[in-house]
Amino acid sequence: MRFAFTDDQLLLQSTVRDFLKKECTPEAVRALWASQTRHDATLWSKLAELGVCGALLPEAQGGMGLDERDLVLLLEETGRAALPEPVVSTAAVGVPLLRDARNHLDEGEGQALRALRLSDAWLPRVAAGDAIVAVGHPANPFVADAGVADLLLLAHGDEVHALERAAATLTHQPANDPARRLFSVAWTPSAATCIASGDAARRLLDAALDRGALACAAQALGVAEQLLDLAVAYAKQREQFGRAIGSFQALQHKLADVKVKLEYARPVVYKAAHSVATQIATRAVDVSHAKLAATEAASFAARIALQVHGAIGYTWEQDLHLWMRRAWSLERDFGDAPFHLDRVSAFVLADGAPIGPGHTFRQPE
Amino acid sequence: MDLSYTPAEQGFRAEARAWLEAHVPKAPLRSFDTAEGAAEHRAWERILQGGGWAMVPWPVEYGGRGANLLQWLIFEEEYYRAGAPRRINQNGIFLLGPTIMEFGTPEQRARFLPKIASSEEVWAQGWSEPNAGSDMAAIQATARIDGDHYVLNGQKTWASRGAFADWLFGLFRTDPASERHKGLTFVLVPLDTQGVTVRPIAQLDGETGFAEVFFDDARVPVANRLGGEHKGWNVAMATAGFERGLMLRSPARFQETARKLVALYRENEASAPGGTREEVVRCWMHAEAYALDTYRTVSRLLGGGKIGFEASLNKIFWSELDVRMHETALRILGHRGDLLPEAPAAQGVGDWLDSYLFSLSGPIYAGTNEIQRNVIAERILGLPRSF
C-alpha cells in the first residue's frame, strides 16, 4: 500500500506544466477562439513529442507505455492551462478505445480483423501527433473535436464504428466555451465501418465512458486549482477600504472552503485513476465519485473566484472565464452529476454493499 | 502508487480483527463522561494494553506496539468495525503523547508515556480560559517560579475529560511582563495537587464531559515543564496540530458512521423525506474521501514528510461531515429523532440524537472552524493577516 506518485511521475507532470505555461498562455487561447479550427497543429505536435498523445500506448506502437495514473497528472495540467486541444477525446478516450478494440474476440463479420488493421494503421500516427481521434459516445449528444478529427469512433446502439471524418456530415454547434469544438455528426453505419458489436462493443463503450469521466475529473482538478490561484492573487493585490481585500475574513473563508473542496477531491481522482489502470472491479463507482468531487470543486471554485473578482471578473476582457467556462462544460461531459450520483447510489445502497471501515480499497477483477 | 495491501498488511489486519473479536465488550460501555462509564473505559484500556493494542504506532519502550502509521490505520479500521469503545484517554494518547515524544526529555518520556499508553493516567486539556477561547494567546493563568516548583494561579475552563481525569496539560504565563504568545509555558499538572479544584460542567448532552479547573497557589515541580521556559506556545501548537491532524479522528470513525447511516436509510427508505437518499450517498462519498486523503497523508509521512497547516483542512472536513451525517440521520428518523435512548418508541435509534449533540461540538473544539479557515487563508493560501 503506497498512495503516492513516484518522482518520475511528478517530474513528467512538472515538465508538462512548464511547457503549457509557456506555450498555452491566455493570449494564445484567445487567439485560437478567433481561428477557424480552434486547433493549433504546431502545439499539438509538440504535445505529441512530449508523449501526451500516445501516453497510454505501448512503446512498440510509438507510445509512452504509461497508464491512467500518469495520465491524470498530465490532464490536470491541461486543465490548469485551459488547453483547448483535443487531449481528452484523443489521448484519454480515443487511443485506449482503438487500442483495446484490437483485442476483442470477433462477434461479427470480420470486425476484429478490421479493428486490428485500423488500430495498426492509426495508432502510431495518433501517437506521433499526425492524427486526431474524436469519440461519439452515447453519454455526449454532441461529438467534441469531430471537426478537427481525422478518425471518428462512433457508437451506434451496441456497436462501435470507425470512419474517416470525410465520411460524416458535421454541423458545428457553437458552445459557451469558445475553445470547445462541438458537432452534431450525421453518418450511415454499415458492416464495413463496424469494428465491434454486442458485448465487445458494450465493454469498449463502458470503458470509454469511465476514461472520459476520469479525464474530465483530472482536468477539473487543474481548473479548480487555477481558479483558486487567480482568486487568491487578485485578493492579495486588489485594495478596498485601504487594505487588500484578501485580508477580509468574508473572502478568506470562502477561499478556504474552495481549498478544502479541492484537496478532498484530489485523492478521489487519483484513486479512480488507479482503479481504471488496474481494472478494479468497482472502478465505475470510483470514477463517478471522482467526477462528482472534482467537477463540483471546479464549479465551486469558479463561483467563488468570480465573486472575489467582482465586476472585473464579469468582463470578457478578464481571463477568469477561460477557466470558468471549462469548469461548467466539464460538469456535463461524460455523464452529468445525476448520472454519476446514480451510479454511486446503486453501489452504496445495494444489498450487502461492501462499505464501511476497511472497504476503501478493492480488488482487481 | 499501489493501492493494495501486502500479505504482511493483510496479516496484520487479520491479527487485529481476531483479537478485537475475542475481546471487544459485547454490550456497549456507559459513557466515559459518567463516573461508572469512566471506570468501565479505564478497564477496557487495561485489556487493550494487555493485548498490546493500546498504542499501535508507538515505540515498544513507551508501551506501544512499534507498528507503522499504515498499520495504525488498518488497526483503526478494525477497531471501529468491531464497535470497540471510544478511547477515554484520547487527550493523552493522541495529543499529549506525540507532543512528549517531540518535546519531552528522556526522563519525561520514560515517566509519562507508558502510563499514557496504558491509560493508568488519564489526561485533561487545559487550554481555554474564561477570557481566552479562540484567542488562546490571551491566557492569563500564571505559573510563578518558586525554587524548583511552579506556583499556579488562575482558571482553566472547557477542560475536556476534566471531571474524571488524573492529570491536566496546559499553558500558563510564566513571564508576568509578557504579552500574547510570548512568556507562556507548557506545564503538566496532577489534578490531585493541593490548591487545584475541579468543577465539572454539564454539557449539552447533560453529561460532565468537561470541567472548570481552578488553581490557587498550586505547586508543581519545574520538572513538569514540557519544552523550554516561556516556549510553551510552540509546544501547544504542535499539540493542536496532532489534534486537528491525523490521529484524533481517524477516518474509520466516520466511515463507520456513514455505514450506519446507509443502513438507517435502507431500513427507513419508505418514510425517509425527499433528498435524504442523495445526502446519505454524499456523506458516504465524503467519508471515503477523508479516508483516501488520510492514506495519502500516511504514505507521505512514511516517506519522510511532515504534517503542517493542512491539518486545518482535515479538521474542517471531518467535523462538518460528522454534523452533516447526524443531521441527515435525524431527518430520516423524523419524530423518532427527538427521542432519548430510553424512550420506549426509540427502538435503538436514540443514539443518533446523542451523537448528533456530540457532533455539534466538532466545529468548536480543537480550534473553531472559523479559526481553521483563518489558518488556511493565511498559512496555506498566503493571504494577508485577517482582522
Boltz contact constraints between the chains, C-beta under 6 A:
constraints:
  - contact:
      token1: [A, 1]
      token2: [B, 5]
      max_distance: 6.0
  - contact:
      token1: [A, 1]
      token2: [B, 9]
      max_distance: 6.0
  - contact:
      token1: [A, 1]
      token2: [B, 70]
      max_distance: 6.0
  - contact:
      token1: [A, 2]
      token2: [B, 2]
      max_distance: 6.0
  - contact:
      token1: [A, 2]
      token2: [B, 299]
      max_distance: 6.0
  - contact:
      token1: [A, 3]
      token2: [B, 295]
      max_distance: 6.0
  - contact:
      token1: [A, 3]
      token2: [B, 296]
      max_distance: 6.0
  - contact:
      token1: [A, 3]
      token2: [B, 299]
      max_distance: 6.0
  - contact:
      token1: [A, 4]
      token2: [B, 299]
      max_distance: 6.0
  - contact:
      token1: [A, 69]
      token2: [B, 1]
      max_distance: 6.0
  - contact:
      token1: [A, 232]
      token2: [B, 381]
      max_distance: 6.0
  - contact:
      token1: [A, 244]
      token2: [B, 384]
      max_distance: 6.0
  - contact:
      token1: [A, 246]
      token2: [B, 383]
      max_distance: 6.0
  - contact:
      token1: [A, 246]
      token2: [B, 384]
      max_distance: 6.0
  - contact:
      token1: [A, 247]
      token2: [B, 384]
      max_distance: 6.0
  - contact:
      token1: [A, 247]
      token2: [B, 386]
      max_distance: 6.0
  - contact:
      token1: [A, 249]
      token2: [B, 386]
      max_distance: 6.0
  - contact:
      token1: [A, 252]
      token2: [B, 377]
      max_distance: 6.0
  - contact:
      token1: [A, 252]
      token2: [B, 383]
      max_distance: 6.0
  - contact:
      token1: [A, 252]
      token2: [B, 386]
      max_distance: 6.0
  - contact:
      token1: [A, 253]
      token2: [B, 373]
      max_distance: 6.0
  - contact:
      token1: [A, 255]
      token2: [B, 381]
      max_distance: 6.0
  - contact:
      token1: [A, 256]
      token2: [B, 373]
      max_distance: 6.0
  - contact:
      token1: [A, 256]
      token2: [B, 376]
      max_distance: 6.0
  - contact:
      token1: [A, 256]
      token2: [B, 377]
      max_distance: 6.0
  - contact:
      token1: [A, 259]
      token2: [B, 376]
      max_distance: 6.0
  - contact:
      token1: [A, 260]
      token2: [B, 313]
      max_distance: 6.0
  - contact:
      token1: [A, 260]
      token2: [B, 316]
      max_distance: 6.0
  - contact:
      token1: [A, 260]
      token2: [B, 317]
      max_distance: 6.0
  - contact:
      token1: [A, 263]
      token2: [B, 313]
      max_distance: 6.0
  - contact:
      token1: [A, 264]
      token2: [B, 289]
      max_distance: 6.0
  - contact:
      token1: [A, 264]
      token2: [B, 293]
      max_distance: 6.0
  - contact:
      token1: [A, 264]
      token2: [B, 317]
      max_distance: 6.0
  - contact:
      token1: [A, 267]
      token2: [B, 292]
      max_distance: 6.0
  - contact:
      token1: [A, 267]
      token2: [B, 293]
      max_distance: 6.0
  - contact:
      token1: [A, 267]
      token2: [B, 296]
      max_distance: 6.0
  - contact:
      token1: [A, 268]
      token2: [B, 289]
      max_distance: 6.0
  - contact:
      token1: [A, 268]
      token2: [B, 292]
      max_distance: 6.0
  - contact:
      token1: [A, 271]
      token2: [B, 292]
      max_distance: 6.0
  - contact:
      token1: [A, 274]
      token2: [B, 1]
      max_distance: 6.0
  - contact:
      token1: [A, 274]
      token2: [B, 3]
      max_distance: 6.0
  - contact:
      token1: [A, 289]
      token2: [B, 285]
      max_distance: 6.0
  - contact:
      token1: [A, 344]
      token2: [B, 281]
      max_distance: 6.0
  - contact:
      token1: [A, 345]
      token2: [B, 281]
      max_distance: 6.0
  - contact:
      token1: [A, 348]
      token2: [B, 262]
      max_distance: 6.0
  - contact:
      token1: [A, 348]
      token2: [B, 281]
      max_distance: 6.0
  - contact:
      token1: [A, 348]
      token2: [B, 284]
      max_distance: 6.0
  - contact:
      token1: [A, 355]
      token2: [B, 259]
      max_distance: 6.0
  - contact:
      token1: [A, 356]
      token2: [B, 255]
      max_distance: 6.0
  - contact:
      token1: [A, 356]
      token2: [B, 256]
      max_distance: 6.0
  - contact:
      token1: [A, 356]
      token2: [B, 259]
      max_distance: 6.0
  - contact:
      token1: [A, 357]
      token2: [B, 77]
      max_distance: 6.0
  - contact:
      token1: [A, 357]
      token2: [B, 80]
      max_distance: 6.0
  - contact:
      token1: [A, 357]
      token2: [B, 81]
      max_distance: 6.0
  - contact:
      token1: [A, 357]
      token2: [B, 252]
      max_distance: 6.0
  - contact:
      token1: [A, 357]
      token2: [B, 255]
      max_distance: 6.0
  - contact:
      token1: [A, 357]
      token2: [B, 256]
      max_distance: 6.0
  - contact:
      token1: [A, 358]
      token2: [B, 77]
      max_distance: 6.0
  - contact:
      token1: [A, 358]
      token2: [B, 81]
      max_distance: 6.0
  - contact:
      token1: [A, 360]
      token2: [B, 291]
      max_distance: 6.0
  - contact:
      token1: [A, 361]
      token2: [B, 3]
      max_distance: 6.0
